[in-house]
């Protein structure tokens, strides 16, 4: 039995996995959607980058999980990639869902050379939080109007420090058993750092013909891929 720890991207909480987790459980596995500090029902909890890493490690240790498949979507690939190194032999695999990946000493905004100043200014102008975005942000991503409304209504401002503080890696990320899920409607090609990691014998690429939020647009297909990555 695998144990999936599911971590959604910026502004989202455990609720984002409501249509994915039941498929994993129906196949006989554990599913543990996780809300990171400062988001959704944990609004008001102070959070930096390492807080989010520790949230994930604590979830694994609190439930004494083994054969763990850590799943990180979008922003959350950064703390998930760091946590994967810290749970030792409990880890079975990491799955990065159209996500950022951590790099030693680099932050989420480091990967935005042309937009970094805009993100940092937005955080500074919103009390230290990255604000939620309007429905138009989600158009062209394979989502229905109802799905977009659900995302917008459920989103909460994201703690800015988690986006600007650097990642800390104990060993090369390419050594971890990993799968990268590329959502083809989001971009035509993976980022250079992901492309380099995919040259590792420990990494593999899976493509989905949908947008950046597959847990909403194609939850059954995403669950099928997650099950396959755990050897189901």
C-alpha positions as CSV (number, residue, x, y, z in Angstrom):
1,X,0.0,0.0,0.0
2,X,1.3,3.4,-0.9
3,X,0.6,6.5,1.1
4,X,0.1,9.6,-1.0
5,X,0.8,13.0,0.6
6,X,-0.9,15.5,-1.7
7,X,0.2,19.2,-1.6
8,X,-1.5,21.7,-3.9
9,X,0.1,24.9,-5.2
10,X,0.0,28.5,-4.2
11,X,-3.2,29.9,-2.6
12,X,-4.8,26.4,-2.4
13,X,-5.4,23.9,0.5
14,X,-6.1,20.2,1.0
15,X,-9.6,20.8,-0.5
16,X,-8.0,21.0,-4.0
17,X,-7.6,17.2,-3.9
18,X,-11.2,16.4,-3.1
19,X,-11.8,14.7,-6.5
20,X,-8.4,12.9,-6.6
21,X,-8.1,11.4,-3.2
22,X,-11.2,9.1,-3.4
23,X,-9.7,7.3,-6.5
24,X,-6.5,6.6,-4.6
25,X,-8.4,5.3,-1.6
26,X,-10.6,3.2,-3.7
27,X,-7.5,1.5,-5.1
28,X,-6.5,0.5,-1.5
29,X,-4.0,3.3,-0.8
30,X,-3.7,6.0,1.8
31,X,-4.4,9.6,0.7
32,X,-3.4,12.5,2.8
33,X,-4.2,15.9,1.3
34,X,-2.3,18.5,3.2
35,X,-2.9,22.2,3.8
36,X,0.3,24.2,4.3
37,X,0.6,26.7,7.1
38,X,-1.0,30.1,6.3
39,X,-3.4,28.8,3.8
40,X,-7.1,27.8,3.7
41,X,-8.2,26.6,7.2
42,X,-4.6,27.4,8.4
43,X,-4.8,31.1,7.6
44,X,-3.1,33.2,10.2
45,X,-0.4,30.7,10.9
46,X,3.0,32.3,10.2
47,X,4.9,30.6,7.5
48,X,8.2,30.8,5.7
49,X,9.7,28.3,3.2
50,X,11.1,26.0,5.8
51,X,7.7,26.0,7.6
52,X,6.1,24.5,4.6
53,X,8.9,21.9,4.3
54,X,8.4,21.0,8.0
55,X,4.6,20.8,7.5
56,X,5.1,18.0,5.0
57,X,7.7,16.1,7.1
58,X,5.4,16.4,10.1
59,X,2.5,14.9,8.2
60,X,4.6,11.9,7.3
61,X,5.9,11.4,10.8
62,X,2.7,12.2,12.7
63,X,0.9,9.4,10.8
64,X,4.0,7.1,10.7
65,X,3.6,6.8,7.0
66,X,5.8,4.5,4.9
67,X,6.0,3.8,1.1
68,X,5.3,7.5,0.8
69,X,4.5,9.2,-2.6
70,X,5.0,12.9,-2.1
71,X,2.9,14.9,-4.6
72,X,3.7,18.5,-5.2
73,X,1.7,20.8,-7.5
74,X,3.0,24.1,-8.9
75,X,4.7,26.1,-6.1
76,X,4.5,23.2,-3.7
77,X,7.1,21.2,-5.7
78,X,9.6,23.4,-3.9
79,X,8.8,22.3,-0.3
80,X,7.9,18.8,-1.5
81,X,11.3,18.3,-3.1
82,X,13.1,19.4,0.1
83,X,10.8,17.3,2.3
84,X,11.5,14.2,0.1
85,X,15.1,14.3,1.2
86,X,14.3,14.5,4.8
87,X,11.9,11.5,5.2
88,X,14.6,9.0,4.5
89,X,13.6,5.5,3.6
90,X,9.9,6.3,4.1
91,X,10.0,7.8,0.6
92,X,8.8,5.7,-2.4
93,X,8.6,8.4,-5.0
94,X,8.2,12.1,-5.6
95,X,5.7,13.3,-8.2
96,X,6.0,16.9,-9.4
97,X,2.7,18.0,-11.0
98,X,3.5,20.8,-13.4
99,X,5.5,22.3,-10.6
100,X,8.5,24.3,-9.7
101,X,11.4,22.3,-8.4
102,X,13.8,23.4,-5.6
103,X,17.4,24.5,-6.2
104,X,19.9,25.1,-3.5
105,X,19.8,28.7,-2.4
106,X,17.1,29.7,-4.8
107,X,13.5,30.7,-4.1
108,X,10.2,30.5,-6.0
109,X,10.6,34.0,-7.4
110,X,14.2,33.2,-8.5
111,X,12.7,31.3,-11.4
112,X,10.8,34.4,-12.5
113,X,13.7,36.6,-13.8
114,X,11.3,38.9,-15.7
115,X,8.5,38.9,-13.1
116,X,10.3,38.7,-9.8
117,X,10.0,42.4,-9.1
118,X,6.3,42.3,-9.9
119,X,5.7,39.4,-7.5
120,X,7.8,41.0,-4.7
121,X,6.0,44.3,-5.2
122,X,2.6,42.5,-5.1
123,X,3.6,40.8,-1.8
124,X,4.9,44.1,-0.3
125,X,1.7,45.9,-1.3
126,X,-0.6,43.2,0.2
127,X,0.6,42.9,3.8
128,X,3.2,40.3,3.0
129,X,0.9,38.0,1.0
130,X,0.7,37.1,-2.6
131,X,-3.0,38.0,-3.4
132,X,-5.6,35.8,-5.0
133,X,-6.2,36.3,-8.7
134,X,-9.3,36.8,-10.8
135,X,-11.1,34.2,-12.8
136,X,-9.5,35.3,-16.0
137,X,-6.2,33.9,-14.8
138,X,-7.5,30.4,-15.2
139,X,-8.9,30.7,-18.7
140,X,-7.4,28.5,-21.4
141,X,-6.4,25.8,-18.9
142,X,-9.1,23.2,-19.7
143,X,-11.3,24.2,-16.8
144,X,-15.1,24.7,-16.8
145,X,-16.6,27.9,-15.5
146,X,-17.8,26.0,-12.4
147,X,-14.2,24.7,-11.8
148,X,-12.8,28.2,-12.1
149,X,-15.3,29.5,-9.7
150,X,-14.5,26.8,-7.2
151,X,-10.8,27.6,-7.4
152,X,-11.3,31.4,-7.1
153,X,-13.8,31.0,-4.2
154,X,-11.5,28.6,-2.3
155,X,-8.2,30.4,-2.8
156,X,-6.6,32.4,0.0
157,X,-3.7,34.9,-0.1
158,X,-0.4,33.1,0.0
159,X,2.3,33.8,2.6
160,X,4.9,35.9,0.8
161,X,8.0,34.6,2.7
162,X,7.4,31.1,1.4
163,X,7.9,32.5,-2.1
164,X,11.0,34.6,-1.5
165,X,13.0,32.5,1.0
166,X,15.6,30.0,-0.5
167,X,15.4,26.3,-0.7
168,X,17.9,24.1,1.2
169,X,18.9,20.8,-0.3
170,X,21.0,18.2,1.3
171,X,21.8,16.3,-1.9
172,X,21.2,16.6,-5.6
173,X,17.5,16.4,-6.5
174,X,18.3,14.2,-9.5
175,X,19.1,11.4,-7.1
176,X,15.5,11.1,-5.9
177,X,13.1,8.7,-7.6
178,X,10.9,11.2,-9.3
179,X,8.2,11.7,-11.9
180,X,7.4,15.0,-13.5
181,X,3.9,15.5,-14.9
182,X,3.9,18.1,-17.6
183,X,0.5,19.8,-18.4
184,X,0.7,20.5,-22.1
185,X,-1.9,23.3,-22.2
186,X,0.2,25.3,-19.6
187,X,3.4,25.5,-21.7
188,X,4.9,23.8,-24.7
189,X,8.1,22.8,-23.0
190,X,9.4,22.1,-19.4
191,X,11.7,24.6,-17.8
192,X,15.5,24.2,-18.3
193,X,16.0,23.1,-14.7
194,X,13.4,20.4,-15.1
195,X,14.8,19.3,-18.5
196,X,18.2,18.8,-16.8
197,X,16.7,16.7,-14.0
198,X,14.9,14.6,-16.6
199,X,18.3,13.4,-17.9
200,X,18.8,11.5,-14.6
201,X,18.1,7.8,-14.6
202,X,15.9,8.3,-11.5
203,X,13.5,10.7,-13.2
204,X,10.8,10.2,-15.8
205,X,8.3,12.4,-17.6
206,X,4.6,11.9,-18.0
207,X,2.4,14.3,-20.1
208,X,-1.2,15.3,-19.6
209,X,-3.2,17.1,-22.3
210,X,-4.7,19.6,-19.9
211,X,-3.8,22.8,-18.1
212,X,-2.0,23.7,-14.9
213,X,-4.7,22.5,-12.5
214,X,-5.3,18.9,-13.4
215,X,-6.7,18.0,-10.0
216,X,-9.7,20.0,-11.1
217,X,-9.7,19.6,-14.9
218,X,-8.8,15.9,-15.1
219,X,-8.9,14.4,-11.5
220,X,-9.6,10.8,-12.6
221,X,-6.7,10.9,-15.1
222,X,-4.4,12.4,-12.6
223,X,-5.3,9.8,-10.1
224,X,-4.7,7.1,-12.7
225,X,-1.2,8.5,-13.3
226,X,-0.4,8.7,-9.6
227,X,-1.5,5.1,-9.1
228,X,0.7,4.0,-12.0
229,X,3.7,5.8,-10.5
230,X,3.3,3.8,-7.3
231,X,3.3,0.6,-9.4
232,X,-0.5,0.0,-9.3
